[in-house]
Amino acid sequence: MARKVLFILTSLALPSLLLVTVESGIAQAARTNPVLLGGVTCNAANGVWRGKVVFAPPLKNGGTANVEKIKVAAKLGSTTSPCLTFAGTPEIGAIVGKLIINDAGTANNCATIFSGAALPAPVAPSKFKLHWLAPAGTPTTWQPPGPFVVVGAAAMNNITINGATVTGSFSPYAAPTATLSDANWAAAVPAGCASAAGLRVLTLSTSSGTW
C-alpha cells in the first residue's frame, strides 16, 4: 500500500516539475532581447556620454612604455536626452571596452598618442561592448575582424576610433566610429602630460559615436 501511495505521489509530481521547467524556459526565452535594426548615434546633442577614458600607464611627455591600454567606460544618453537610432527613435545604453597599443619605447608618450597620425593597430583583446538598456536590445560587440584605426589629434582635444566590425544590435553597419573628447581636453591633456604623475583620466561628455 505504501509503495502504491508513493507511486501516485511521484506520478503527480513529475508533471508539476515538467510544467515548472517548461514555464522557466519560456520565461527565459521571453527575456532574450531582440537584435535592434539600423544604427544609432550618441553625442552631446542627443545621447551625451557620461564617463571616462583611463590611460594605463599614464601618458607623459617623453613616456617610454612599450604597451598602452586605453580603457573607456560611459553611459550613453538619458531619459531627457537619449541617443537616436537611424529611424529617429530614442535609445539609452552604455559602452565599455579597451584598446591595447604596442609601440616599443613610446606607447605612453603624449607626442605619440596625440600626433595626428594613426597609431599602431590595437591588438587583441581590444574590443568594445555596447549594452542597450531602453529599449533593451542584444549587446553590440565592436571588435576585429578589420583593424581599429586610432588617431589622437595633434591639438590634443580628441581621439578618434574607426574600423573593426559590429555584431549584435545595429549590425551590419559598415562604418562604426567614435570620437572621445570633452571641452576641457585642450587644457587638461597638455597639463596632465607635463605633470610628474602623468595623464591618467579624462572625462567624455562631448564624445560621439555611431554604430
Buried (B, 14 or more C-beta within 10 A) or exposed (E): EEEEEEEEEEEEEEEEEEEEEEEEEEEEEEEEBEEBEEBBBBBBEBBBBBBBBBBBBBBBBEBEBEBBBBBBBBBBBBEEBBBBBEEEEBBBBBBBBBBBBEBEEBBBBBBBBBBEEBBBBBBEEBBBBBBBBEEBBBBBBBBBEEBBBBBBBEEBBBBBBBBBBBBBBBBEBEEBBBBBBBEBBBEBBBEBBEEEEBBBEBBBBBBBBBB
